[in-house]
């Protein structure tokens, strides 16, 4: 039996004012688009709400965040870095969430889908009152040994 080939297609919905509510690109029934986001959402005011990059049904973008969401005024509210369907970033946090003033609320470091950071916390949240909570991970395993954490904190400052 011959393999059925499904051609690429897209789906697009607009608000009554003509602005894009969402647009999605598919290939073989999976989210897919090379060179641009496979999913785009918009607010009624015309501002982009989100951009999601997918290749062959998996979140993937090599030169920036695969997921970016925006507030109604156009400011970035979150970013996620994905490679081949796994949270991954080598030189910075793989997930970042922002307060409306642009300050970072949450940072998470991932390597090949596992929380991982050798030179500091792999998870850190900064509360609006200034309180900071941190957790340390190596290869997806939470580090609770105080000596190991001290060494990682020292590496962070180098």
Secondary structure as the mmCIF struct_conf table of DSSP 4:
data_model
#
loop_
_struct_conf.conf_type_id
_struct_conf.id
_struct_conf.beg_label_comp_id
_struct_conf.beg_label_asym_id
_struct_conf.beg_label_seq_id
_struct_conf.end_label_comp_id
_struct_conf.end_label_asym_id
_struct_conf.end_label_seq_id
HELX_LH_PP_P HELX_LH_PP_P1 UNK A 2 UNK A 8
STRN STRN1 UNK A 9 UNK A 14
TURN_TY1_P TURN_TY1_P1 UNK A 16 UNK A 17
BEND BEND1 UNK A 18 UNK A 18
STRN STRN2 UNK A 20 UNK A 27
TURN_TY1_P TURN_TY1_P2 UNK A 28 UNK A 29
STRN STRN3 UNK A 30 UNK A 31
BEND BEND2 UNK A 34 UNK A 36
BEND BEND3 UNK A 38 UNK A 38
STRN STRN4 UNK A 39 UNK A 42
TURN_TY1_P TURN_TY1_P3 UNK A 44 UNK A 45
BEND BEND4 UNK A 46 UNK A 46
STRN STRN5 UNK A 48 UNK A 52
STRN STRN6 UNK A 54 UNK A 55
TURN_TY1_P TURN_TY1_P4 UNK A 56 UNK A 57
STRN STRN7 UNK A 58 UNK A 59
BEND BEND5 UNK A 62 UNK A 64
BEND BEND6 UNK A 66 UNK A 66
STRN STRN8 UNK A 67 UNK A 70
TURN_TY1_P TURN_TY1_P5 UNK A 72 UNK A 73
BEND BEND7 UNK A 74 UNK A 74
STRN STRN9 UNK A 76 UNK A 80
STRN STRN10 UNK A 82 UNK A 83
TURN_TY1_P TURN_TY1_P6 UNK A 84 UNK A 85
STRN STRN11 UNK A 86 UNK A 87
BEND BEND8 UNK A 90 UNK A 92
BEND BEND9 UNK A 94 UNK A 94
STRN STRN12 UNK A 95 UNK A 98
TURN_TY1_P TURN_TY1_P7 UNK A 100 UNK A 101
BEND BEND10 UNK A 102 UNK A 102
STRN STRN13 UNK A 104 UNK A 108
STRN STRN14 UNK A 110 UNK A 111
TURN_TY1_P TURN_TY1_P8 UNK A 112 UNK A 113
STRN STRN15 UNK A 114 UNK A 115
BEND BEND11 UNK A 118 UNK A 120
BEND BEND12 UNK A 122 UNK A 122
STRN STRN16 UNK A 123 UNK A 126
TURN_TY1_P TURN_TY1_P9 UNK A 128 UNK A 129
BEND BEND13 UNK A 130 UNK A 130
STRN STRN17 UNK A 132 UNK A 138
TURN_TY1_P TURN_TY1_P10 UNK A 139 UNK A 140
STRN STRN18 UNK A 141 UNK A 143
HELX_RH_AL_P HELX_RH_AL_P1 UNK A 146 UNK A 157
#
